[in-house]
Amino acid sequence: MANARSVVVDALAAASDGAIAEDVLDGLRAGGDIALDTLNLTSLKRFEIIMRIEEVFAIEVDDDEVMEQESIASLIAMVEAKRQSA
């Protein structure tokens, strides 16, 4: 089964269209964290990330739930909690 961190970071990388530096993405893949608001994600980009997470894990994620998350780590924790309760 897919790892929540790798799916979230890969979805973020795909949605950012290269706007996030590869070294930042590598750091996130290695366990680092970053505040989501520093990424300046548009609502369309957030939607793309949510769709990828839902597709991979067969869970439903509400946009409001994503907006409540302050960091990549908290987003990953939310995804993992949803996976456990699914």
N, CA, C and O atoms as a GROMACS GRO file, in nm:
protein
  344
    1MET      N    1   0.084  -0.118   0.000
    1MET     CA    2   0.000   0.000   0.000
    1MET      C    3   0.088   0.124   0.000
    1MET      O    4   0.198   0.124   0.055
    2ALA      N    5   0.039   0.228  -0.062
    2ALA     CA    6   0.115   0.352  -0.076
    2ALA      C    7   0.133   0.422   0.058
    2ALA      O    8   0.049   0.412   0.147
    3ASN      N    9   0.244   0.492   0.069
    3ASN     CA   10   0.279   0.569   0.187
    3ASN      C   11   0.212   0.706   0.176
    3ASN      O   12   0.223   0.772   0.072
    4ALA      N   13   0.144   0.751   0.282
    4ALA     CA   14   0.072   0.878   0.279
    4ALA      C   15   0.166   0.995   0.248
    4ALA      O   16   0.130   1.083   0.170
    5ARG      N   17   0.284   0.996   0.308
    5ARG     CA   18   0.378   1.106   0.283
    5ARG      C   19   0.416   1.113   0.136
    5ARG      O   20   0.414   1.221   0.076
    6SER      N   21   0.451   1.000   0.077
    6SER     CA   22   0.495   1.004  -0.063
    6SER      C   23   0.382   1.044  -0.156
    6SER      O   24   0.404   1.117  -0.252
    7VAL      N   25   0.259   0.998  -0.127
    7VAL     CA   26   0.145   1.036  -0.212
    7VAL      C   27   0.117   1.185  -0.201
    7VAL      O   28   0.096   1.251  -0.302
    8VAL      N   29   0.116   1.238  -0.079
    8VAL     CA   30   0.089   1.381  -0.060
    8VAL      C   31   0.197   1.466  -0.127
    8VAL      O   32   0.166   1.562  -0.197
    9VAL      N   33   0.323   1.431  -0.106
    9VAL     CA   34   0.432   1.510  -0.165
    9VAL      C   35   0.431   1.497  -0.317
    9VAL      O   36   0.452   1.596  -0.387
   10ASP      N   37   0.408   1.378  -0.368
   10ASP     CA   38   0.402   1.362  -0.514
   10ASP      C   39   0.285   1.438  -0.574
   10ASP      O   40   0.298   1.497  -0.682
   11ALA      N   41   0.171   1.438  -0.506
   11ALA     CA   42   0.056   1.516  -0.553
   11ALA      C   43   0.087   1.665  -0.550
   11ALA      O   44   0.050   1.738  -0.642
   12LEU      N   45   0.155   1.709  -0.446
   12LEU     CA   46   0.196   1.848  -0.435
   12LEU      C   47   0.292   1.884  -0.548
   12LEU      O   48   0.279   1.990  -0.609
   13ALA      N   49   0.387   1.798  -0.575
   13ALA     CA   50   0.484   1.823  -0.682
   13ALA      C   51   0.414   1.832  -0.817
   13ALA      O   52   0.443   1.922  -0.896
   14ALA      N   53   0.322   1.740  -0.844
   14ALA     CA   54   0.251   1.741  -0.972
   14ALA      C   55   0.164   1.866  -0.987
   14ALA      O   56   0.159   1.926  -1.094
   15ALA      N   57   0.097   1.904  -0.879
   15ALA     CA   58   0.008   2.021  -0.885
   15ALA      C   59   0.084   2.152  -0.895
   15ALA      O   60   0.031   2.250  -0.947
   16SER      N   61   0.207   2.154  -0.846
   16SER     CA   62   0.282   2.280  -0.845
   16SER      C   63   0.346   2.314  -0.979
   16SER      O   64   0.393   2.425  -0.999
   17ASP      N   65   0.347   2.218  -1.072
   17ASP     CA   66   0.403   2.242  -1.206
   17ASP      C   67   0.544   2.299  -1.200
   17ASP      O   68   0.578   2.390  -1.276
   18GLY      N   69   0.626   2.247  -1.110
   18GLY     CA   70   0.764   2.291  -1.100
   18GLY      C   71   0.787   2.416  -1.017
   18GLY      O   72   0.901   2.462  -1.006
   19ALA      N   73   0.681   2.471  -0.958
   19ALA     CA   74   0.695   2.593  -0.879
   19ALA      C   75   0.763   2.569  -0.744
   19ALA      O   76   0.814   2.663  -0.683
   20ILE      N   77   0.764   2.444  -0.699
   20ILE     CA   78   0.830   2.411  -0.574
   20ILE      C   79   0.964   2.347  -0.609
   20ILE      O   80   0.970   2.251  -0.685
   21ALA      N   81   1.069   2.402  -0.552
   21ALA     CA   82   1.204   2.355  -0.582
   21ALA      C   83   1.219   2.207  -0.547
   21ALA      O   84   1.164   2.159  -0.448
   22GLU      N   85   1.295   2.136  -0.630
   22GLU     CA   86   1.314   1.993  -0.611
   22GLU      C   87   1.380   1.961  -0.477
   22GLU      O   88   1.350   1.859  -0.416
   23ASP      N   89   1.469   2.048  -0.429
   23ASP     CA   90   1.532   2.022  -0.299
   23ASP      C   91   1.432   2.034  -0.185
   23ASP      O   92   1.444   1.965  -0.084
   24VAL      N   93   1.333   2.121  -0.201
   24VAL     CA   94   1.226   2.131  -0.100
   24VAL      C   95   1.143   2.004  -0.102
   24VAL      O   96   1.111   1.949   0.003
   25LEU      N   97   1.107   1.958  -0.221
   25LEU     CA   98   1.030   1.834  -0.233
   25LEU      C   99   1.108   1.715  -0.176
   25LEU      O  100   1.050   1.629  -0.110
   26ASP      N  101   1.238   1.710  -0.204
   26ASP     CA  102   1.321   1.602  -0.150
   26ASP      C  103   1.321   1.605   0.002
   26ASP      O  104   1.314   1.501   0.067
   27GLY      N  105   1.329   1.725   0.059
   27GLY     CA  106   1.324   1.739   0.205
   27GLY      C  107   1.192   1.691   0.263
   27GLY      O  108   1.188   1.629   0.369
   28LEU      N  109   1.082   1.722   0.192
   28LEU     CA  110   0.951   1.676   0.238
   28LEU      C  111   0.941   1.524   0.229
   28LEU      O  112   0.886   1.460   0.318
   29ARG      N  113   0.993   1.468   0.121
   29ARG     CA  114   0.990   1.322   0.106
   29ARG      C  115   1.070   1.254   0.217
   29ARG      O  116   1.037   1.143   0.259
   30ALA      N  117   1.175   1.321   0.264
   30ALA     CA  118   1.262   1.266   0.368
   30ALA      C  119   1.207   1.287   0.509
   30ALA      O  120   1.269   1.245   0.606
   31GLY      N  121   1.092   1.352   0.520
   31GLY     CA  122   1.031   1.370   0.651
   31GLY      C  123   1.023   1.513   0.697
   31GLY      O  124   0.977   1.540   0.808
   32GLY      N  125   1.068   1.606   0.615
   32GLY     CA  126   1.062   1.747   0.651
   32GLY      C  127   0.920   1.799   0.650
   32GLY      O  128   0.826   1.728   0.615
   33ASP      N  129   0.906   1.923   0.690
   33ASP     CA  130   0.774   1.986   0.697
   33ASP      C  131   0.784   2.128   0.645
   33ASP      O  132   0.891   2.188   0.644
   34ILE      N  133   0.670   2.181   0.602
   34ILE     CA  134   0.663   2.319   0.556
   34ILE      C  135   0.520   2.367   0.576
   34ILE      O  136   0.426   2.288   0.565
   35ALA      N  137   0.504   2.494   0.605
   35ALA     CA  138   0.370   2.550   0.620
   35ALA      C  139   0.302   2.554   0.484
   35ALA      O  140   0.360   2.599   0.386
   36LEU      N  141   0.179   2.507   0.479
   36LEU     CA  142   0.107   2.502   0.352
   36LEU      C  143   0.084   2.641   0.293
   36LEU      O  144   0.086   2.657   0.171
   37ASP      N  145   0.062   2.740   0.378
   37ASP     CA  146   0.035   2.873   0.323
   37ASP      C  147   0.155   2.935   0.253
   37ASP      O  148   0.139   3.029   0.176
   38THR      N  149   0.275   2.884   0.278
   38THR     CA  150   0.392   2.936   0.208
   38THR      C  151   0.401   2.885   0.065
   38THR      O  152   0.480   2.936  -0.015
   39LEU      N  153   0.319   2.786   0.031
   39LEU     CA  154   0.322   2.727  -0.103
   39LEU      C  155   0.233   2.800  -0.202
   39LEU      O  156   0.240   2.775  -0.323
   40ASN      N  157   0.148   2.891  -0.152
   40ASN     CA  158   0.061   2.971  -0.238
   40ASN      C  159  -0.019   2.886  -0.336
   40ASN      O  160  -0.022   2.915  -0.455
   41LEU      N  161  -0.083   2.782  -0.286
   41LEU     CA  162  -0.162   2.694  -0.370
   41LEU      C  163  -0.297   2.757  -0.403
   41LEU      O  164  -0.368   2.804  -0.314
   42THR      N  165  -0.331   2.758  -0.529
   42THR     CA  166  -0.462   2.805  -0.570
   42THR      C  167  -0.566   2.700  -0.534
   42THR      O  168  -0.531   2.586  -0.501
   43SER      N  169  -0.692   2.737  -0.540
   43SER     CA  170  -0.797   2.640  -0.511
   43SER      C  171  -0.794   2.525  -0.613
   43SER      O  172  -0.825   2.411  -0.578
   44LEU      N  173  -0.758   2.554  -0.737
   44LEU     CA  174  -0.747   2.448  -0.837
   44LEU      C  175  -0.635   2.350  -0.802
   44LEU      O  176  -0.651   2.229  -0.815
   45LYS      N  177  -0.522   2.402  -0.757
   45LYS     CA  178  -0.410   2.316  -0.718
   45LYS      C  179  -0.447   2.231  -0.597
   45LYS      O  180  -0.413   2.112  -0.591
   46ARG      N  181  -0.515   2.290  -0.499
   46ARG     CA  182  -0.561   2.213  -0.383
   46ARG      C  183  -0.655   2.102  -0.428
   46ARG      O  184  -0.648   1.990  -0.379
   47PHE      N  185  -0.744   2.134  -0.522
   47PHE     CA  186  -0.837   2.035  -0.575
   47PHE      C  187  -0.762   1.920  -0.640
   47PHE      O  188  -0.798   1.804  -0.620
   48GLU      N  189  -0.659   1.950  -0.718
   48GLU     CA  190  -0.579   1.845  -0.782
   48GLU      C  191  -0.513   1.755  -0.678
   48GLU      O  192  -0.509   1.632  -0.694
   49ILE      N  193  -0.462   1.815  -0.572
   49ILE     CA  194  -0.398   1.738  -0.465
   49ILE      C  195  -0.501   1.648  -0.397
   49ILE      O  196  -0.475   1.530  -0.373
   50ILE      N  197  -0.616   1.704  -0.365
   50ILE     CA  198  -0.723   1.627  -0.300
   50ILE      C  199  -0.766   1.511  -0.389
   50ILE      O  200  -0.783   1.399  -0.341
   51MET      N  201  -0.784   1.536  -0.517
   51MET     CA  202  -0.828   1.431  -0.609
   51MET      C  203  -0.727   1.316  -0.613
   51MET      O  204  -0.766   1.199  -0.615
   52ARG      N  205  -0.600   1.349  -0.614
   52ARG     CA  206  -0.497   1.245  -0.618
   52ARG      C  207  -0.499   1.162  -0.489
   52ARG      O  208  -0.490   1.039  -0.494
   53ILE      N  209  -0.511   1.228  -0.377
   53ILE     CA  210  -0.516   1.158  -0.248
   53ILE      C  211  -0.639   1.066  -0.244
   53ILE      O  212  -0.629   0.950  -0.204
   54GLU      N  213  -0.754   1.118  -0.285
   54GLU     CA  214  -0.876   1.038  -0.286
   54GLU      C  215  -0.864   0.918  -0.379
   54GLU      O  216  -0.908   0.808  -0.347
   55GLU      N  217  -0.804   0.940  -0.494
   55GLU     CA  218  -0.788   0.833  -0.593
   55GLU      C  219  -0.699   0.721  -0.542
   55GLU      O  220  -0.733   0.604  -0.554
   56VAL      N  221  -0.586   0.757  -0.484
   56VAL     CA  222  -0.490   0.656  -0.438
   56VAL      C  223  -0.544   0.578  -0.318
   56VAL      O  224  -0.529   0.456  -0.312
   57PHE      N  225  -0.605   0.648  -0.224
   57PHE     CA  226  -0.645   0.583  -0.099
   57PHE      C  227  -0.792   0.547  -0.090
   57PHE      O  228  -0.835   0.488   0.009
   58ALA      N  229  -0.871   0.580  -0.192
   58ALA     CA  230  -1.015   0.552  -0.192
   58ALA      C  231  -1.082   0.608  -0.067
   58ALA      O  232  -1.159   0.539   0.000
   59ILE      N  233  -1.051   0.733  -0.036
   59ILE     CA  234  -1.111   0.804   0.077
   59ILE      C  235  -1.171   0.934   0.024
   59ILE      O  236  -1.140   0.977  -0.087
   60GLU      N  237  -1.256   0.996   0.104
   60GLU     CA  238  -1.310   1.127   0.069
   60GLU      C  239  -1.245   1.232   0.158
   60GLU      O  240  -1.238   1.218   0.280
   61VAL      N  241  -1.198   1.338   0.093
   61VAL     CA  242  -1.134   1.448   0.165
   61VAL      C  243  -1.206   1.576   0.127
   61VAL      O  244  -1.218   1.609   0.009
   62ASP      N  245  -1.252   1.648   0.225
   62ASP     CA  246  -1.322   1.773   0.202
   62ASP      C  247  -1.222   1.888   0.191
   62ASP      O  248  -1.123   1.891   0.265
   63ASP      N  249  -1.246   1.980   0.102
   63ASP     CA  250  -1.157   2.096   0.083
   63ASP      C  251  -1.140   2.174   0.213
   63ASP      O  252  -1.031   2.222   0.243
   64ASP      N  253  -1.248   2.186   0.290
   64ASP     CA  254  -1.239   2.258   0.418
   64ASP      C  255  -1.143   2.189   0.513
   64ASP      O  256  -1.071   2.256   0.588
   65GLU      N  257  -1.141   2.057   0.512
   65GLU     CA  258  -1.047   1.982   0.597
   65GLU      C  259  -0.903   2.013   0.557
   65GLU      O  260  -0.816   2.028   0.643
   66VAL      N  261  -0.879   2.022   0.429
   66VAL     CA  262  -0.744   2.054   0.382
   66VAL      C  263  -0.707   2.197   0.423
   66VAL      O  264  -0.595   2.222   0.466
   67MET      N  265  -0.801   2.289   0.411
   67MET     CA  266  -0.774   2.428   0.447
   67MET      C  267  -0.743   2.444   0.596
   67MET      O  268  -0.674   2.538   0.635
   68GLU      N  269  -0.794   2.353   0.678
   68GLU     CA  270  -0.768   2.359   0.822
   68GLU      C  271  -0.625   2.317   0.856
   68GLU      O  272  -0.575   2.350   0.964
   69GLN      N  273  -0.560   2.245   0.768
   69GLN     CA  274  -0.426   2.195   0.794
   69GLN      C  275  -0.325   2.308   0.773
   69GLN      O  276  -0.334   2.384   0.676
   70GLU      N  277  -0.231   2.318   0.864
   70GLU     CA  278  -0.134   2.427   0.858
   70GLU      C  279  -0.003   2.387   0.794
   70GLU      O  280   0.074   2.472   0.751
   71SER      N  281   0.023   2.257   0.787
   71SER     CA  282   0.152   2.212   0.734
   71SER      C  283   0.136   2.081   0.659
   71SER      O  284   0.032   2.015   0.665
   72ILE      N  285   0.241   2.045   0.589
   72ILE     CA  286   0.242   1.916   0.520
   72ILE      C  287   0.225   1.804   0.622
   72ILE      O  288   0.151   1.709   0.598
   73ALA      N  289   0.292   1.814   0.736
   73ALA     CA  290   0.283   1.710   0.839
   73ALA      C  291   0.139   1.693   0.888
   73ALA      O  292   0.093   1.580   0.907
   74SER      N  293   0.068   1.803   0.909
   74SER     CA  294  -0.070   1.792   0.956
   74SER      C  295  -0.161   1.738   0.846
   74SER      O  296  -0.257   1.666   0.875
   75LEU      N  297  -0.133   1.772   0.721
   75LEU     CA  298  -0.210   1.716   0.609
   75LEU      C  299  -0.188   1.565   0.600
   75LEU      O  300  -0.284   1.489   0.579
   76ILE      N  301  -0.065   1.522   0.614
   76ILE     CA  302  -0.034   1.378   0.611
   76ILE      C  303  -0.103   1.307   0.727
   76ILE      O  304  -0.158   1.199   0.708
   77ALA      N  305  -0.100   1.366   0.844
   77ALA     CA  306  -0.167   1.306   0.962
   77ALA      C  307  -0.317   1.294   0.937
   77ALA      O  308  -0.377   1.194   0.975
   78MET      N  309  -0.377   1.395   0.874
   78MET     CA  310  -0.520   1.389   0.844
   78MET      C  311  -0.550   1.274   0.746
   78MET      O  312  -0.646   1.200   0.764
   79VAL      N  313  -0.465   1.262   0.642
   79VAL     CA  314  -0.484   1.155   0.544
   79VAL      C  315  -0.470   1.019   0.612
   79VAL      O  316  -0.552   0.929   0.588
   80GLU      N  317  -0.369   1.003   0.696
   80GLU     CA  318  -0.349   0.876   0.765
   80GLU      C  319  -0.467   0.842   0.855
   80GLU      O  320  -0.509   0.727   0.863
   81ALA      N  321  -0.522   0.942   0.924
   81ALA     CA  322  -0.639   0.920   1.011
   81ALA      C  323  -0.760   0.877   0.928
   81ALA      O  324  -0.834   0.788   0.969
   82LYS      N  325  -0.780   0.939   0.815
   82LYS     CA  326  -0.891   0.901   0.728
   82LYS      C  327  -0.873   0.760   0.673
   82LYS      O  328  -0.970   0.685   0.661
   83ARG      N  329  -0.752   0.724   0.642
   83ARG     CA  330  -0.724   0.588   0.592
   83ARG      C  331  -0.757   0.485   0.700
   83ARG      O  332  -0.813   0.380   0.670
   84GLN      N  333  -0.724   0.515   0.823
   84GLN     CA  334  -0.747   0.422   0.933
   84GLN      C  335  -0.897   0.406   0.961
   84GLN      O  336  -0.943   0.298   0.998
   85SER      N  337  -0.972   0.513   0.941
   85SER     CA  338  -1.115   0.507   0.971
   85SER      C  339  -1.198   0.459   0.852
   85SER      O  340  -1.318   0.436   0.865
   86ALA      N  341  -1.134   0.444   0.737
   86ALA     CA  342  -1.207   0.400   0.616
   86ALA      C  343  -1.233   0.251   0.618
   86ALA      O  344  -1.293   0.198   0.525
   0.00000   0.00000   0.00000
